[in-house]
Amino acid sequence: MPRIEFVSLGGTITMTSATDRAGVVPSLTADELLAAVPALHDVGDLAATQFRLVPGAHLDVDDVVNLAGHIDGAIAGGADGVVVIQGTDTIEEVAFGLERILDRSEPVVVTGAMRHPGQPGADGPASLLAAARVAASREARGLGVVVVINDEVHSAEHVLKAHTTNPAAFGSMPGPLGWISEDDVVVAARSVRRRRVVPITDEPSPSAVALYTVALGDDGRLLPHIEEAGFQGLVIEALGGGHVPAALVPRLAPLAEAMPVVLTSRVGRGSVLRRTYAFPGSEMDLAGRGLIPGGHLDGPKARILLTLLLRGGVSVDEFPAWFTS
C-alpha cells in the first residue's frame, strides 16, 4: 500500500469546545484525527506527525518554510504522498508557499474543514479521506501542491477562499484540476506552467513584506510609515486591473525606489494589466515608476512569493520574471 504521512498544523478540523470558556480551540492531535476515520487505513499505510496545534490565523512564513523541509524529508524517507492538515484561514497562502519551495513530483495535499467536529455535518472526516485518496493516487503525481476540500482538487496557485463559512467555500480560476468520484481520483486538467522553486537558505535575509489594499478615495497617508516600520517589501492590492487614486502616486514612487513594490489587484481573479491604461495611477504609469506587475497572483499570494524571494536572497533585478512565470 502507498505510504502516506499526515502532518497536522491544527485549524478548525482539530477544534473542540474549551471547558473554561465559550467557543472552540485547537485540541485534537493528528493521531486522534486519523483514528476518527477508520476508512483511511484502506487507502494506505499511514503515519501521523503533530507539527503544530494552532489556528490557521497563527501560522507564519517560518512555519511554511519549516513545514516544507519536513515534507521534503518525509518524501526522501519513503513517503509516497503527504497530507497537510490546517486551518482554512490561511490554506491558500500555506499551499502556495509550499508550491514555491518544494520540488517533488509526489503528491502534497493540503486540506482542512469549514465546520468543527462538534457541528452537524462536520466536513473534516470527508476532507481527510479525500485528501488521502489524492495523496495515494498515481494520477496526482506531478500536479504540484494541491488543496483538496469538498471533494475537489485545486491548484495551490489558483485556489481561492470565497466564503467565510460555507462548506463549498473554495474554488479556483479557471476551475478545479479534478475531483473525487465514487472513491476514485479524477484528474481532468494539468497546469502547463513550469513550476519555479525559490531557493531557501540557512541564513535568510530580512524579508518583512507589507500588504496594502487600496480603496475609493484613498490618499495613501499610511504609505510613508511602511518604510519607517522596517518593511523590506510591499504588495499593493490595487483597484480593478491595477489602478490607484492619483493621490497615491507621489507616495508610491519613493517607496518603489526604496524597496520592491509589487502591483496586484484586490479583485482576486484575473491578471493585472500591463499596457492598456495610461492615466496617472494606471498600471502603465505605476510600472513606469518602478512597481512590479504581479501577474495573476492576488495580494496574499504575491506577498508570500515576495517574502520568499527576499528571504532567499534573490536579486531584485530578477523579481519581475518571478511574477510572470
RAWO-V89417 format. One line per field, one symbol per residue. psi: psi as a letter, one per 30 degrees, with the letter a starting at -180 (. if undefined). A space follows every 10 residues. Layout:
psi=???
This chain:
psi=kkkkkkjkfb lefgklkkfg lllllkfkle eeeeffiefe ffeljkkkkj elilleffla eeeeeeeeee eeeeefgfkf lkkkklkfeg eeeeeeeeef ekikfkkjkk lakfklffkk gkgeeeeeee eeeeffkeff kgfaklkjkh gljkkfffkk jgkffkfhfk alkfllfalk jhgkkjjflk kfkkkkkkkk lfiklkhkkl kkkklkgkgg ffeffeeefg kflkkkjlkb ghklkeffef feeeeffflk jkjakfefkl lklfhekglk gleeeeefgf kjkgbfklee eeeeeeeeee efgkkeffee efgg.
